[in-house]
Amino acid sequence: MMASRPDHTGSMVENLTKLKLTDLKQVAKRLSVDTKGSKTELVLRLERCDQAALSQAMSSLFPPAPKAATIPPTGAGPQRSTNSIPACPVCDKPFTHKSGEESIQCEGACKAWLHRCCAGLTKSEFGLLSQSSVPFFCVRCRLKSAEDQILTLQSQVTTLTNRLDALNPPVQNSSPVFPSPDSNRVSHSSIPHPSQDSSTSKRKFNVVLYGISECPEGMPRHQRILNDLEKIQTIISSLDCAVNSHSIRDCLRLGKYSVSRPKPRPLLVHLNRVSDVQAILSKRSSVPPPHVIRPDLPPSLRTQERVLLHERKSLIESGVSRQSIKIKDSSKIYVDNTLWGSVSGSEFTRSSVNGDTSLDPGDESSPDLSADNDPHPGNNPNSLPVITVSPRSPGSPASHSDD
């Protein structure tokens, strides 16, 4: 590392005494001289060395200043020095070689000398660089190196992109080979689908909230999500069910947004624990309208629930008391503890009244969807005026909808 220049006009001894201790140690290392001790002791050891070797060591450490015409351009303006003394490319002031002047040489392509302050170095940084073998590069050389690296990376990215584009046509043109229909006659309906099991297991962490107003059109997505989360937290906090905001993992709107939609899309809320879902559903009857909380059911159970709720509504309209109607096992309706009928697929089948179909009053094995547990009988999103619901085709997506 190049530091302050000595004055070569005096004798070798005078030059040694003008050097700093760190520079003297570098000269001593080149001559294999012990560097321990004070500056005076080190000068005395160097005086006993061969003068030619000492001069060569000092010349290699402090090369003679080049003429202004031989200094390569550094981009900091023209060199206006009129004598043979070079100028700093940053401040354009010539080096005076006075005692105490601190300068450093760039070891990049420009090889220019700069004042310590012009190089952006503090005194401590300058001292550390003088004692280490770490090369110093000026700002222009660092920028040039970064530019070269960027161009190299861009070239590599272009090459990789071209290779990927060249691989795409063979992949697109290759036609898959399907087995013969006679080679495998195993029914696909008898094979459990992994994604279906995974989807069912994930639903137990979800609840669906209806009636939460949507943000106006044009609002950024992150603001819409934050607004929905605040409304969800407000509703859950009102339930007094020991579920805090940290239990909410995520939320999303179900269905495609439309300005002409008569009611807001339902919100699917993902929770961290199944116990949080159970706590919320146990308090859902206390949610004020127009908000409704329901479990995240698979399509088949949602169809059964719609049919059961429609049949319950028909019974109420015919004069049957709400308190006498019970829905159990997510598929059966009991009236006065007697089986009224059950859902099969998407159709409701009434049952003949007999003693074997009576309901055990202590049976609480399944959720009760009767009038006593319906949060809002007159404002239930699932209470639709349909008797049967067409079953979903096996290939159609099992997405939620605003029932």
Secondary structure, 3 states (H helix, E strand, C coil): CCCCCCCCCCCHHHHHHHCCHHHHHHHHHHCCCCCCCCHHHHHHHHHCCCHHHHHHHHHHHCCCCCCHHHCCCCCCCCCCCCCCCCECCCCCCECCCCCCCCEEECCCCCCCEEECCCCCCCHHHHHHHHHCCCCCCCHHHHHHHHHHHHHHHHHHHHHHHHHHHHHHHHHHHCCCCCCCHHHCCCCHHHCCCHHHHHHHHHHCCEEEEECCCCCCCCCCHHHHHHHHHHHHHHHHHHHCCCCCHHHEEEEEECCCCCCCCCCCCCEEEEECCHHHHHHHHHCHHHCCCCCEEEECCCHHHHHHHHHHHHHHHHHHHCCCCHHHEEEECCCEEEECCEEEEEEECCEEEECCCCHHHECCCCCCCCCCCCCCCCCCHHHCCCCCCCCCCCCCCCCCCCCCCCC
